[in-house]
Each structure stands twice: as structure tokens, then as C-alpha cells.
Amino acid sequence: MGRRIDLKPRQAWIDGTNIRKALKHDPETVRAYVMKEVASLCKEMDMNKTITTDDEMSFVCRTILDDFPAMKIEEIRLALNRIRKGEVKLYERLKGPEILLALKEYEGIVRAPILEELNRMHKDAGKMKGLPQWASRMKEWIPDAQDFQTPPGHGLGSRLRKHLDVKEEGKS
């Protein structure tokens, strides 16, 4: 049996393989992995109504692969672990809609903040790269250069407001 690796959501997103890419390279293994994860979840959870037939299982797995192509394979386990931990409210029923809802909740609750943080870090890194070079060049070009900040009342919004005020006075 393989070595179990416990991933954190951020690590799964950064280092993981998305479902679409994995399906192109090895579709049978990806489908088998998703089916194994869903089947083990259904077996472990003590629910009155759960997935019992092969048709239900294949439908749920096919729907996961179709509806979440950008999700990383490693995130599937993390999302289903939220059900095991009781973070997703289930009422004695674990069928396809509940599993798909748990995956959607994972995307919104867990992954969205990670993507926002990574995006913010990427933007900040881009700003930090260009700004010092630009500022140092500006001081070379204009020796008296200070921070170029528009004085209050002279920005675009202020000029537009004055322009609109003049038009309104002309109508009156």
C-alpha cells in the first residue's frame, strides 16, 4: 500500500495536478482514484442513505470529473475529508448531491481564500519589482523629484466634478 501523504489545501493547490490535465495523461487512473475516494467515504460514514449501486457511484464520479475540471486531484481527498470531520452538515444522507455540494463548499470556503492570497502576493511582487527602479530613474531625470502625488482638488475625480458642476450651473 502507498505511503499516505497529508496535504494542506495551499500545498495541494500549488503542487497538485488539475483534473483536466490528469485526465489527458491517464484517465483510467484518475477515474479509479476518484471512485476509490468516494467509495471509501461512503463506507466510512454511518449514514442511513448512501450510494449503494455501481450506477450511482459511476454517475457521481463522472459528475465530479466533469463539473470540477480545475480542481486538483489532491483537493478531492481534502474536500471529502471535510465531510469525514463533520465540517459539512449532512442529515443521515450521503448521496451524489451532498458530495457535490461538499466539493462546491470546499471551492468557496477553503480554496477561494488561498487563490486570493496567491493573487495578492503575485500583484505585490509585480509592484515591488518595478517601483524601486522607476523611482530611482525618476530621481536621476529630475533632481528635485519628490513623490509625484496630485494635490487635493486637482485629481481626475475633482476635475470631472468641477466640469459637471459647471454644466449643471449652465442648465439652471
C-alpha positions as CSV (number, residue, x, y, z in Angstrom):
1,M,0.0,0.0,0.0
2,G,1.3,3.5,-0.8
3,R,2.5,6.0,1.7
4,R,-0.2,8.3,2.9
5,I,0.6,12.0,2.5
6,D,-1.3,14.6,4.4
7,L,-1.5,17.7,2.4
8,K,-2.7,21.2,3.4
9,P,-5.1,22.9,1.0
10,R,-2.5,25.5,-0.1
11,Q,0.1,22.9,-0.8
12,A,-2.4,20.8,-2.7
13,W,-3.3,23.8,-4.9
14,I,0.3,24.8,-5.6
15,D,1.9,21.3,-6.1
16,G,-1.2,19.4,-7.3
17,T,-2.3,18.3,-10.7
18,N,-5.6,19.6,-12.0
19,I,-8.2,17.0,-13.1
20,R,-8.3,18.1,-16.7
21,K,-4.6,17.7,-17.2
22,A,-4.6,14.4,-15.3
23,L,-7.4,13.0,-17.5
24,K,-5.4,13.8,-20.6
25,H,-2.4,11.8,-19.4
26,D,-4.0,8.8,-17.5
27,P,-7.8,8.8,-17.5
28,E,-8.3,5.3,-16.1
29,T,-6.1,6.0,-13.0
30,V,-7.9,9.3,-12.3
31,R,-11.3,7.8,-12.6
32,A,-10.2,4.9,-10.3
33,Y,-8.8,7.3,-7.7
34,V,-12.0,9.4,-7.6
35,M,-14.1,6.2,-7.3
36,K,-11.8,4.9,-4.5
37,E,-12.1,8.1,-2.6
38,V,-15.9,8.4,-2.9
39,A,-16.3,4.7,-2.1
40,S,-14.2,4.8,1.0
41,L,-16.1,7.9,2.1
42,C,-19.4,6.1,1.7
43,K,-18.1,3.1,3.5
44,E,-16.6,5.0,6.5
45,M,-19.6,7.3,7.1
46,D,-22.5,5.9,9.1
47,M,-25.5,7.2,7.1
48,N,-29.0,5.8,6.6
49,K,-29.0,6.6,2.8
50,T,-25.8,6.4,0.9
51,I,-24.5,5.5,-2.6
52,T,-25.2,1.8,-3.0
53,T,-25.2,0.9,-6.7
54,D,-22.5,1.0,-9.2
55,D,-24.5,3.3,-11.4
56,E,-24.8,5.8,-8.7
57,M,-21.1,5.6,-8.0
58,S,-20.1,6.0,-11.6
59,F,-22.5,8.9,-12.0
60,V,-21.1,10.8,-9.0
61,C,-17.5,10.2,-10.1
62,R,-18.3,11.2,-13.7
63,T,-20.0,14.4,-12.4
64,I,-17.0,15.3,-10.2
65,L,-14.7,15.0,-13.2
66,D,-17.0,17.0,-15.4
67,D,-18.0,19.7,-13.0
68,F,-14.7,20.3,-11.3
69,P,-12.0,20.2,-14.1
70,A,-9.9,22.9,-12.5
71,M,-9.8,21.2,-9.1
72,K,-6.6,19.5,-8.2
73,I,-6.7,15.7,-7.7
74,E,-5.2,16.1,-4.3
75,E,-8.0,18.5,-3.3
76,I,-10.7,15.8,-3.8
77,R,-9.4,14.0,-0.7
78,L,-9.2,17.3,1.3
79,A,-12.8,18.1,0.3
80,L,-14.1,14.7,1.2
81,N,-12.2,14.8,4.5
82,R,-14.3,17.9,5.4
83,I,-17.3,15.5,5.3
84,R,-15.5,13.0,7.5
85,K,-14.6,15.7,10.0
86,G,-18.2,16.9,10.2
87,E,-17.4,20.3,8.7
88,V,-20.2,19.7,6.1
89,K,-23.6,19.3,7.6
90,L,-25.3,16.1,6.5
91,Y,-28.5,14.7,7.7
92,E,-28.2,10.9,7.5
93,R,-27.8,11.1,3.8
94,L,-24.7,10.8,1.7
95,K,-25.6,10.6,-2.0
96,G,-24.4,12.4,-5.1
97,P,-25.8,15.9,-4.4
98,E,-24.3,16.0,-0.9
99,I,-20.9,15.0,-2.2
100,L,-21.0,17.6,-5.0
101,L,-22.2,20.2,-2.5
102,A,-19.2,19.5,-0.3
103,L,-16.9,20.0,-3.3
104,K,-18.5,23.3,-4.1
105,E,-18.3,24.4,-0.5
106,Y,-14.6,23.4,-0.5
107,E,-14.0,25.6,-3.5
108,G,-15.8,28.6,-1.9
109,I,-14.7,28.3,1.7
110,V,-11.2,26.8,1.5
111,R,-9.7,27.3,-1.9
112,A,-11.0,30.9,-2.7
113,P,-9.0,32.5,0.2
114,I,-5.9,30.6,-1.0
115,L,-6.3,31.9,-4.5
116,E,-7.0,35.4,-3.3
117,E,-3.8,35.3,-1.2
118,L,-1.7,33.9,-4.0
119,N,-3.1,36.5,-6.4
120,R,-2.4,39.4,-3.9
121,M,1.1,38.1,-3.4
122,H,1.7,37.9,-7.2
123,K,0.4,41.5,-7.6
124,D,2.5,42.8,-4.7
125,A,5.6,41.1,-6.1
126,G,5.0,42.8,-9.5
127,K,4.6,46.2,-7.9
128,M,7.7,45.7,-5.8
129,K,9.8,44.8,-8.8
130,G,9.0,47.8,-11.0
131,L,8.7,50.6,-8.4
132,P,12.2,50.9,-7.0
133,Q,13.7,51.0,-10.5
134,W,11.2,53.6,-11.7
135,A,11.7,55.8,-8.6
136,S,15.5,55.7,-8.9
137,R,15.3,56.6,-12.6
138,M,12.9,59.5,-11.9
139,K,15.3,61.0,-9.4
140,E,18.1,60.8,-12.0
141,W,16.0,62.6,-14.6
142,I,14.6,65.3,-12.3
143,P,16.9,66.1,-9.5
144,D,14.2,67.9,-7.4
145,A,11.8,65.0,-7.9
146,Q,9.7,64.1,-4.9
147,D,6.8,61.8,-4.7
148,F,4.5,62.7,-7.6
149,Q,1.2,62.9,-5.8
150,T,-1.6,65.0,-7.2
151,P,-2.5,67.8,-4.7
152,P,-6.0,67.5,-3.3
153,G,-8.6,69.0,-5.6
154,H,-6.6,68.5,-8.7
155,G,-7.1,64.8,-9.5
156,L,-9.2,63.3,-12.2
157,G,-12.3,63.0,-10.0
158,S,-12.1,66.6,-8.8
159,R,-11.7,67.9,-12.3
160,L,-14.6,65.8,-13.5
161,R,-16.8,67.0,-10.6
162,K,-15.9,70.7,-11.4
163,H,-16.7,70.1,-15.1
164,L,-20.1,68.6,-14.2
165,D,-20.8,71.4,-11.7
166,V,-20.2,73.9,-14.4
167,K,-22.6,72.1,-16.8
168,E,-25.2,71.9,-14.1
169,E,-24.9,75.6,-13.4
170,G,-25.3,76.4,-17.1
171,K,-28.6,74.4,-17.2
172,S,-30.1,76.2,-14.2
